[in-house]
Amino acid sequence: MTLRMIWVNGAFGSGKTTLVGELSRRVPEALVYDPEQTGYLLREIVPVPWDNFQRLPLWRKQVVSTALGLLEEYGRPLLAAQTLVDAAYGREIFGGLRAAGVDVRHVCLRVSPAELERRIDGRTTAPGDPGREAFVRRWCKEQNLLWAGAADGLRDDGVVLDGHRPVADLADEVLAGI
């Protein structure tokens, strides 16, 4: 049996989590793995760069290890939504998974900068904490500037989809590709 993983990548506000939610609804046996939770765990244990836990080599290793563990232990498809800005980190993670025999499908969502900003400004991430809310929005927008500069290198390893399209259409296209 081939172990399968779909990794949805894109800028903050591109619809990664929404697409993974739709894929999960359509493929109910799939497990949803949030690599960000691995970063939060590491923050409880070791010092993490304030701006991005992805800089930790241990985070990247643990993402591969956790994904492999979930795939091997449960034998079910795995869905992940995570922005990877650094193409080298993507190559490290996807390469580690592929070396272990995982069929990784890397999907990149492309959304215009204006739409990304609109989506980021329209969501709430820190209810009741306007200072934190402003910080998170500013941080997401800064990361999106980095994403714009790195996106071509990341897209080389994946399928690029227009994130302006309805999520149902995106899910159809992803599932048709596997």
trRosetta pair geometry for C-beta under 8 A, 3 or more apart (Angstrom, degrees):
i j d omega theta_ij theta_ji phi_ij phi_ji
1 75 6.6 39 102 -156 152 104
2 101 7.4 -138 -138 161 66 90
2 103 5.0 34 163 -14 119 126
3 71 4.2 69 -164 176 132 129
3 72 7.2 -33 -93 -67 150 57
3 75 7.6 -105 -103 -133 90 49
3 78 7.8 19 172 2 94 109
3 101 6.4 82 30 112 107 89
3 102 4.8 -55 93 -113 107 73
3 103 6.7 166 83 19 49 77
4 71 8.0 169 44 -130 34 120
4 77 4.6 -25 81 -119 104 91
4 78 7.1 177 100 28 56 71
4 102 7.2 148 -102 -168 16 76
4 103 4.9 -26 -105 70 70 104
4 105 7.3 11 -169 -4 93 105
4 178 6.7 89 -157 -161 142 138
5 67 6.2 27 -107 -174 152 124
5 71 6.8 -68 -59 -77 106 131
5 77 7.0 167 -88 -168 37 68
5 78 4.3 -17 -111 69 87 103
5 79 7.6 179 -158 -78 62 26
5 80 6.8 9 -177 5 105 108
5 97 6.4 -67 37 -178 147 149
5 102 5.5 14 4 171 115 123
5 103 7.2 161 25 82 66 54
5 104 5.0 -17 70 -111 103 70
5 105 7.0 -173 94 27 51 69
6 20 7.8 172 101 -111 109 83
6 23 6.5 -115 81 179 151 163
6 77 7.2 25 -2 172 95 113
6 78 7.4 -177 28 92 60 56
6 79 5.3 -8 64 -115 98 70
6 80 7.3 177 91 30 53 66
6 104 7.9 151 -92 -163 24 53
6 105 4.7 -20 -110 69 71 107
6 107 6.4 12 -174 -3 94 118
6 174 6.4 69 -150 178 144 124
6 178 7.3 -86 -75 -45 113 148
7 80 4.9 -13 -115 70 71 106
7 81 7.9 159 -164 -88 52 27
7 82 6.9 -46 -163 40 96 94
7 93 8.0 120 -110 120 165 126
7 94 7.2 -117 24 -87 153 100
7 104 6.2 5 -1 -170 113 101
7 105 7.1 172 24 84 67 52
7 106 5.2 -16 66 -111 105 65
7 107 6.9 173 85 26 50 72
7 158 7.9 -100 79 -104 95 134
8 16 4.5 157 119 -148 110 82
8 19 5.2 170 -137 84 159 125
8 20 5.4 -141 21 -56 139 95
8 23 7.9 -179 -43 0 132 144
8 79 7.5 12 -7 -173 106 86
8 80 6.9 -173 25 94 70 52
8 81 4.6 -18 67 -107 107 74
8 82 7.8 117 73 21 61 49
8 107 4.9 -23 -110 73 65 108
8 109 6.7 29 -177 -23 95 109
9 16 6.9 10 -122 -108 8 127
9 82 6.8 -24 -100 81 71 58
9 83 6.3 103 -156 -123 70 38
9 84 5.4 -49 -129 28 124 91
9 90 7.3 12 -97 -108 158 127
9 106 6.3 4 2 -172 123 89
9 107 6.7 163 25 83 73 49
9 108 4.9 -30 79 -101 99 70
9 109 7.2 -175 89 14 46 74
9 154 6.2 -131 134 164 151 131
9 158 6.6 155 36 12 123 173
10 14 3.2 -113 137 82 129 158
10 15 7.0 -8 81 49 156 67
10 16 5.2 -174 42 -60 105 101
10 83 6.5 -75 74 -102 39 83
10 108 5.7 134 -76 -167 76 58
10 109 3.4 -21 -80 53 151 91
10 110 7.2 -133 -128 -58 107 30
10 111 6.9 67 180 3 126 103
10 147 7.7 57 171 -169 38 143
10 163 6.2 104 -151 -67 156 146
11 14 4.7 114 56 -43 70 115
11 83 6.6 51 -133 -122 19 126
11 109 7.7 -109 28 86 68 91
11 111 6.4 -120 49 50 114 101
11 116 5.3 -23 109 -123 134 143
11 143 7.5 153 -152 113 76 88
11 144 4.4 60 -161 -124 120 91
11 147 4.3 157 -96 101 87 163
11 148 7.4 24 -85 -53 132 72
11 151 7.8 -36 -51 -84 96 122
12 83 6.0 -41 -60 -52 69 156
12 116 6.9 92 81 -169 62 108
12 120 6.1 58 121 -92 104 115
12 140 3.8 -124 109 -161 159 102
12 141 7.7 -95 68 -58 126 34
12 143 5.8 75 -13 79 123 120
12 144 5.6 -99 37 -61 91 100
12 147 7.7 -172 1 -21 72 150
13 111 6.9 -126 110 86 85 150
13 115 7.6 174 136 125 116 70
13 116 4.4 122 84 -154 128 67
13 117 7.6 141 94 -42 171 16
13 118 7.9 140 180 67 140 55
13 119 3.6 139 -164 89 109 120
13 120 4.5 -75 -65 -53 138 80
13 123 7.5 -162 -105 4 90 131
13 140 6.8 96 -25 161 104 131
13 144 7.3 -14 31 -84 111 137
14 109 4.0 143 152 97 121 121
14 110 7.5 -9 -145 -80 125 5
14 111 4.5 -173 -124 5 77 126
14 116 6.5 -13 -69 -104 68 99
14 119 7.9 163 -54 68 22 160
14 163 4.6 -75 -175 -135 83 170
15 18 4.5 -58 -162 49 76 119
15 19 5.5 80 136 -28 91 98
15 109 5.6 -150 58 -174 94 165
15 111 7.0 126 1 -56 102 140
15 119 7.9 -92 -54 -144 75 162
15 163 4.9 167 29 -161 123 108
15 167 6.5 -152 -178 -92 128 100
15 170 7.5 124 122 18 135 171
16 19 6.0 -61 -152 36 25 107
16 20 6.4 19 156 -13 64 108
16 81 3.8 137 147 -162 102 108
16 82 7.2 -171 163 -8 152 17
16 83 7.0 -140 -22 -57 159 73
16 109 6.3 -148 -71 14 70 135
17 20 5.7 -53 -144 39 33 109
17 21 6.3 39 153 -23 64 104
17 81 4.8 165 -79 107 53 164
18 21 5.6 -53 -151 33 30 115
18 22 6.6 27 152 -16 63 104
18 167 5.3 -103 140 -103 108 142
19 22 5.7 -55 -150 37 34 110
19 23 6.3 34 152 -18 67 105
19 81 7.1 142 63 -99 90 121
19 107 7.5 -129 135 109 151 141
19 109 6.9 -172 -18 -67 149 135
19 167 5.8 -152 -91 -145 62 97
19 170 5.4 -71 -118 114 114 135
19 171 6.4 180 -155 -70 76 81
19 174 7.3 109 178 -23 116 152
20 23 5.5 -51 -143 39 35 112
20 24 6.1 39 154 -23 66 105
20 32 6.1 107 159 -132 117 111
20 79 4.9 144 -150 154 97 121
20 80 7.1 -86 -113 119 141 7
20 81 4.2 -111 -19 -42 142 116
21 24 5.6 -54 -146 35 29 113
21 25 6.5 32 153 -21 62 103
22 25 5.6 -50 -150 32 33 114
22 26 6.5 22 155 -10 64 108
22 167 4.9 170 -37 150 154 114
22 168 6.7 -144 -157 -87 143 48
22 170 7.5 96 72 76 148 97
22 171 4.4 -113 125 -64 121 141
23 26 5.9 -64 -149 44 32 105
23 27 5.8 -15 166 23 72 110
23 30 6.8 -34 134 61 94 163
23 79 5.4 162 98 -118 128 144
23 171 5.5 -167 -73 -130 67 102
23 174 6.4 -51 -94 92 121 143
23 175 7.2 171 -126 -60 88 100
24 27 6.6 -70 -125 62 24 76
24 28 7.1 65 167 -106 60 42
24 30 5.7 -124 -117 77 63 114
24 32 5.3 -15 -92 -61 137 119
24 79 5.8 -127 -69 44 88 158
25 28 7.1 1 -162 -75 24 79
26 171 6.0 137 -1 168 149 132
26 175 6.5 -78 121 -68 144 150
27 30 4.2 52 113 -16 108 119
27 77 6.1 -32 152 64 139 140
27 79 7.6 141 72 -48 123 127
27 175 7.4 178 -47 -107 116 117
29 76 5.2 -140 151 -144 88 115
29 77 6.8 85 99 27 89 92
30 76 6.1 173 -117 154 30 103
30 77 4.2 -43 -109 83 91 99
30 78 6.7 166 -166 -90 87 14
30 79 5.1 58 154 -18 131 108
31 70 5.6 -140 93 174 155 125
31 74 6.2 81 -39 84 139 155
31 76 5.3 106 -18 92 96 119
31 77 7.3 179 23 90 68 48
31 78 5.3 -22 67 -110 94 68
31 79 7.1 -176 88 24 43 76
32 78 7.9 139 -102 -163 19 59
32 79 5.0 -31 -107 72 67 103
32 80 7.5 142 -164 -84 57 43
33 66 6.7 155 -159 127 134 110
33 67 6.0 161 99 -99 169 76
33 70 5.9 -157 -73 13 132 170
33 78 5.5 0 2 -168 120 108
33 79 7.1 157 24 74 70 46
33 80 4.9 -32 76 -87 88 96
34 37 4.7 82 90 -11 100 105
34 80 7.0 158 -97 -140 28 76
34 81 7.1 -20 -114 54 75 79
34 82 7.3 137 -160 -69 54 100
35 38 5.3 -40 -165 23 55 117
35 39 7.1 57 141 -17 70 97
35 59 8.0 88 172 172 100 96
35 63 4.7 24 -135 -123 116 115
35 66 7.8 155 -111 68 71 133
35 67 8.0 -17 -83 -54 100 108
35 80 5.8 49 -22 -163 100 127
35 82 4.4 -9 45 -75 119 155
36 39 5.4 -50 -160 33 45 116
36 40 6.5 46 145 -20 71 100
36 82 6.2 -180 -40 -113 84 100
37 40 5.4 -48 -148 34 39 114
37 41 6.5 45 151 -22 66 100
38 41 5.7 -49 -151 32 33 114
38 42 6.6 32 151 -17 63 104
38 59 6.1 127 121 -150 108 77
38 62 5.0 169 -170 114 128 118
38 63 5.6 -174 58 -78 165 72
38 66 6.0 -143 -86 -1 129 155
39 42 5.8 -55 -149 36 33 110
39 43 6.5 40 151 -25 65 102
39 48 7.1 109 -171 -151 83 154
39 53 3.5 135 -149 78 110 152
39 54 7.1 -38 -94 -54 131 59
39 56 7.8 148 -123 35 81 124
39 59 5.5 29 -92 -132 77 129
40 43 5.6 -49 -152 28 34 117
40 44 7.2 36 150 -21 61 100
40 53 7.9 -126 -48 -19 36 166
41 44 5.9 -57 -165 27 36 112
41 45 6.9 13 149 -6 67 113
42 45 5.7 -72 -151 44 40 104
42 46 5.8 -37 -180 43 82 98
42 48 5.8 105 115 -77 102 126
42 53 6.0 135 70 -160 126 129
42 56 6.3 -176 152 81 157 166
42 58 6.4 146 -124 103 137 116
42 59 5.8 -92 -4 -83 162 88
42 62 7.1 177 -61 27 119 159
43 46 7.8 -78 -108 61 18 57
43 48 4.7 -64 -97 11 74 143
43 53 6.5 -83 -56 -89 96 133
46 56 7.6 120 92 -130 128 144
46 58 7.3 57 46 56 155 155
48 53 4.7 -16 -168 -105 131 88
48 56 6.1 -58 -127 -43 84 132
49 52 5.7 -13 93 57 117 61
49 53 6.9 178 51 -87 79 36
49 55 4.7 16 19 51 143 139
49 56 7.2 -166 7 -45 94 83
51 139 7.4 -165 -143 -144 80 111
52 55 5.2 94 97 -18 96 99
52 85 7.9 -68 -136 32 149 128
52 143 7.9 137 -86 -106 117 114
53 56 5.6 -29 -177 11 66 115
53 59 5.1 134 145 -84 92 154
54 59 5.8 -123 -115 97 33 144
54 60 7.0 69 -161 -62 67 91
54 84 7.1 160 -141 -127 151 69
54 85 7.5 139 75 32 158 91
54 86 6.8 169 131 23 129 117
54 89 5.6 22 172 -141 114 162
55 59 7.8 64 56 28 36 132
56 59 4.1 94 75 -8 102 102
56 60 7.3 -178 95 -3 62 78
57 60 5.8 -57 -157 38 41 109
57 61 6.3 39 149 -18 71 107
58 61 5.5 -55 -144 41 35 112
58 62 5.9 33 157 -19 69 109
59 62 5.9 -60 -146 40 27 108
59 63 6.3 33 154 -25 64 104
60 63 5.7 -48 -148 29 31 114
60 64 6.8 29 154 -13 61 103
60 89 5.8 -132 -99 -150 129 87
60 92 5.3 14 173 112 141 130
60 93 5.7 -116 -158 -70 90 90
60 96 7.9 136 154 -1 91 147
61 64 5.9 -58 -157 38 32 109
61 65 6.1 28 151 -17 68 112
61 96 7.7 -176 -121 -122 51 168
62 65 5.3 -54 -138 43 35 113
62 66 5.8 35 161 -20 69 106
63 66 6.1 -53 -140 38 24 107
63 67 6.2 24 159 -16 61 110
63 93 5.6 -26 98 -126 127 118
64 67 6.0 -60 -147 39 26 109
64 68 6.2 24 157 -17 64 110
64 92 8.0 -100 -48 139 130 78
64 93 5.8 -158 -66 -141 93 64
64 96 3.9 -27 -128 111 149 140
64 97 5.9 -141 -134 -58 87 75
64 100 7.8 139 179 -4 103 138
65 68 5.8 -57 -146 39 27 109
65 69 6.2 29 155 -21 64 108
66 69 5.6 -54 -146 36 31 114
66 70 6.3 30 157 -18 65 105
67 70 5.9 -56 -149 37 29 109
67 71 6.3 25 155 -15 65 109
67 78 5.9 132 -153 140 87 165
67 80 7.2 -44 -102 -48 119 142
67 97 6.1 -33 102 -101 137 118
67 102 7.3 30 133 -111 114 170
68 71 5.8 -59 -146 41 30 109
68 72 5.9 20 162 -12 68 113
68 97 6.9 -160 -67 -117 89 72
68 100 5.4 -31 -113 129 125 166
68 102 7.1 -116 -98 -47 75 133
69 72 6.1 -59 -137 43 24 103
69 73 5.7 16 167 -13 64 117
70 73 6.2 -58 -132 42 21 104
70 74 5.9 -22 -179 21 60 116
70 76 7.9 -66 155 59 87 88
70 78 5.7 100 105 -99 124 128
71 74 7.1 -80 -132 53 13 81
71 75 7.2 64 175 -92 51 25
71 76 7.6 -132 -126 58 50 48
71 78 5.6 -73 -73 -26 92 129
71 102 6.2 -7 173 -106 179 116
72 75 7.4 13 -166 -64 19 63
83 143 6.8 77 128 150 151 131
83 147 6.7 -62 -166 -92 117 127
84 87 7.8 103 133 -92 107 30
84 89 5.4 -153 -160 93 108 111
84 90 4.6 121 130 -71 149 95
84 93 7.3 -128 -104 28 149 141
84 154 6.2 157 92 -126 98 131
85 89 7.7 43 60 37 56 132
85 143 6.3 -120 -68 -169 140 88
85 146 4.8 22 -164 121 140 115
85 147 5.3 -94 -115 -82 90 65
85 150 5.2 96 176 52 67 150
85 154 7.8 -92 -154 -53 20 141
86 89 4.2 77 82 2 104 108
86 90 7.1 -178 96 -8 57 82
86 150 6.4 -77 -97 -155 29 157
87 90 5.4 -53 -153 36 40 115
87 91 6.3 41 151 -20 70 102
87 150 5.8 -160 -30 -176 91 102
87 153 3.4 -67 -67 128 155 119
87 154 5.0 -136 -97 -66 83 64
87 156 7.6 39 -145 33 130 111
87 157 7.8 146 -154 0 92 121
88 91 5.6 -50 -147 36 34 111
88 92 6.3 38 152 -22 65 105
89 92 5.6 -52 -148 35 32 114
89 93 6.3 25 156 -13 66 107
90 93 6.0 -58 -143 41 29 104
90 94 5.7 13 166 -3 68 114
90 106 7.2 76 -170 -135 118 147
90 154 5.4 119 -13 -127 164 86
90 157 6.1 169 137 51 124 149
91 94 6.3 -58 -129 49 23 99
91 95 5.3 28 166 -23 62 120
91 157 6.9 -168 -85 -64 70 154
92 95 5.9 -55 -134 40 16 112
92 96 6.3 19 160 -20 57 109
93 96 6.0 -57 -151 33 25 109
93 97 6.6 19 155 -13 62 108
94 97 5.7 -56 -149 39 34 110
94 98 6.0 30 155 -17 68 109
94 104 5.0 -164 -144 100 88 159
94 106 6.1 -26 -100 -60 143 129
94 157 6.1 138 67 164 166 143
95 98 5.8 -56 -140 40 29 108
95 99 6.1 34 158 -24 64 106
96 99 5.8 -52 -145 32 27 113
96 100 6.8 18 155 -11 60 108
97 100 5.9 -67 -157 40 32 106
97 102 4.1 -60 168 58 91 134
97 104 5.0 85 100 -55 134 130
98 101 7.6 94 -174 -39 34 8
98 102 6.0 -93 -83 63 35 75
98 103 7.9 65 -113 -100 77 26
98 104 5.8 -86 -63 12 88 114
103 178 7.9 124 129 -136 127 106
105 158 7.6 93 169 -135 52 88
105 159 7.3 -12 -177 10 91 115
105 174 7.3 124 133 -163 139 89
105 177 6.6 131 -148 112 139 119
105 178 5.9 -79 -51 -74 156 114
106 154 7.9 -137 161 171 132 80
106 157 5.2 20 59 119 156 90
106 158 3.2 -100 107 -91 96 111
106 159 7.2 151 88 16 60 66
107 158 5.8 -161 -76 -180 15 122
107 159 5.4 -22 -113 65 66 94
107 161 6.2 0 -172 2 100 119
107 174 5.8 -19 -88 -110 153 113
108 151 7.0 129 -176 -161 141 91
108 154 6.1 128 -96 119 137 104
108 155 5.0 -93 38 -101 162 79
108 158 4.8 121 -17 93 96 132
108 159 7.0 -178 25 84 75 41
108 160 4.9 -27 73 -105 105 68
108 161 7.1 161 80 22 50 69
109 160 8.0 146 -100 -158 13 59
109 161 5.7 -32 -107 72 60 91
109 162 7.9 26 -157 146 67 9
109 163 3.6 72 177 -73 105 119
109 170 7.5 11 -107 -142 107 145
110 151 7.5 97 -105 -178 91 142
110 160 5.5 34 -25 -176 120 104
110 161 6.9 178 18 81 83 37
110 162 5.9 -43 68 -109 96 45
110 163 5.8 -177 65 2 34 96
111 115 5.0 -110 171 87 102 121
111 116 5.3 127 104 -62 114 88
111 119 7.7 -5 149 3 154 142
111 162 7.9 108 -83 -173 56 52
111 163 3.9 -59 -61 74 97 125
111 164 6.2 137 -122 -53 78 73
112 115 4.6 86 61 10 88 104
112 116 6.9 -151 93 -8 44 86
112 164 7.2 31 -1 -64 95 121
113 116 5.6 -53 -145 35 33 114
113 117 6.4 32 157 -19 66 105
113 144 7.1 132 -127 146 81 126
113 148 7.0 8 -81 -83 110 137
114 117 5.9 -55 -151 35 30 110
114 118 6.4 31 151 -20 64 106
115 118 5.5 -51 -147 36 35 114
115 119 6.3 34 155 -18 67 105
115 163 7.9 169 109 99 138 103
115 164 6.5 -99 -114 -95 176 95
116 119 5.9 -58 -149 38 29 109
116 120 6.2 27 155 -18 66 108
116 141 7.9 137 126 -113 107 69
116 144 5.5 147 145 -143 148 152
117 120 5.8 -54 -144 37 30 110
117 121 6.1 25 159 -14 65 110
117 141 6.5 48 -108 -112 84 111
118 121 6.0 -61 -146 41 26 107
118 122 6.1 18 157 -17 62 117
119 122 5.7 -66 -145 41 28 110
119 123 6.6 18 163 -19 65 109
120 123 6.5 -66 -150 31 27 103
120 137 5.5 126 153 -142 106 81
120 140 5.1 -180 -134 102 132 137
120 141 6.2 169 104 -63 168 85
120 144 7.8 -106 -47 -29 147 145
121 137 6.5 67 -92 -146 55 132
124 127 5.5 53 157 -74 127 79
124 133 6.8 -36 -145 -124 68 121
125 132 7.8 -123 97 131 91 96
125 133 6.4 149 55 -121 80 68
125 136 4.7 -115 75 123 141 162
125 137 7.8 174 22 -54 122 71
126 129 4.2 -68 150 66 112 108
126 130 8.0 -175 97 -70 109 13
126 132 3.8 -129 167 104 169 115
126 133 4.5 -143 58 -65 103 70
126 136 6.0 154 -14 -4 116 138
129 132 3.9 16 125 27 121 117
129 133 6.0 151 93 -23 68 86
130 133 5.3 -53 -141 37 34 117
130 134 6.3 35 159 -20 67 103
131 134 6.0 -54 -150 35 28 108
131 135 6.5 29 151 -19 62 107
132 135 5.5 -54 -149 36 34 114
132 136 6.2 32 155 -19 68 105
133 136 6.0 -55 -147 35 28 108
133 137 6.5 26 156 -16 63 108
134 137 5.9 -56 -147 38 30 110
134 138 6.2 29 156 -18 65 109
135 138 5.9 -60 -149 39 28 109
135 139 6.1 27 155 -20 66 110
136 139 5.7 -54 -143 37 29 112
136 140 6.3 31 157 -21 64 105
137 140 5.9 -54 -148 35 29 110
137 141 6.4 25 156 -15 63 107
138 141 5.9 -59 -151 39 30 109
138 142 6.4 31 152 -19 65 107
139 142 5.7 -55 -149 36 31 112
139 143 6.3 31 153 -19 65 105
140 143 5.7 -55 -149 37 31 111
140 144 6.4 35 151 -24 64 105
141 144 5.5 -50 -149 31 34 116
141 145 7.0 41 150 -23 61 95
142 145 5.7 -47 -159 25 37 113
142 146 7.1 34 145 -12 63 101
143 146 5.5 -53 -157 37 41 113
143 147 6.2 49 143 -26 70 102
144 147 5.0 -43 -143 32 39 119
144 148 6.5 47 154 -26 65 96
145 148 5.8 -46 -152 27 32 114
145 149 7.0 25 151 -12 60 105
146 149 5.9 -63 -156 40 35 108
146 150 6.1 7 156 0 71 116
147 150 6.1 -75 -141 50 27 95
147 151 5.7 52 161 -62 69 96
148 151 6.0 -25 -136 -9 24 120
150 153 5.6 -59 -173 43 67 111
150 154 6.0 60 135 -20 88 108
151 154 5.6 -64 -147 42 36 109
151 155 5.8 36 158 -25 73 110
152 155 5.7 -56 -142 35 29 112
152 156 7.0 46 154 -38 60 93
153 156 5.9 -37 -161 6 33 117
154 157 6.7 -69 -174 36 42 100
154 158 6.9 -12 148 20 73 118
155 158 5.9 -89 -144 58 41 88
155 160 5.0 14 -146 -67 118 116
159 174 7.8 166 78 -107 140 69
159 177 6.4 -70 -41 -127 167 167
161 165 7.2 -87 165 35 98 125
161 170 5.5 103 153 -134 148 96
161 173 6.2 145 -115 92 128 144
161 174 7.5 -51 -51 -61 155 89
162 165 5.0 85 92 -17 96 105
163 170 7.3 33 -114 -92 50 145
165 169 4.7 -90 156 79 119 129
165 170 5.7 143 88 -53 109 89
166 169 4.7 90 66 5 86 103
166 170 7.2 -155 97 -6 45 86
167 170 5.4 -53 -148 37 39 114
167 171 6.2 40 154 -20 70 104
168 171 5.8 -53 -147 36 30 111
168 172 6.5 38 151 -23 62 103
169 172 5.5 -48 -151 31 33 116
169 173 6.6 31 152 -18 64 104
170 173 5.8 -57 -153 36 32 110
170 174 6.4 30 152 -18 67 106
171 174 5.7 -52 -144 37 33 110
171 175 6.1 24 161 -11 67 110
172 175 6.2 -66 -148 43 24 103
172 176 6.1 26 156 -22 64 111
173 176 5.7 -53 -143 35 28 113
173 177 6.6 30 156 -22 61 107
174 177 5.9 -62 -159 31 30 113
174 178 7.2 5 155 -3 64 106
175 178 6.2 -66 -150 42 38 97
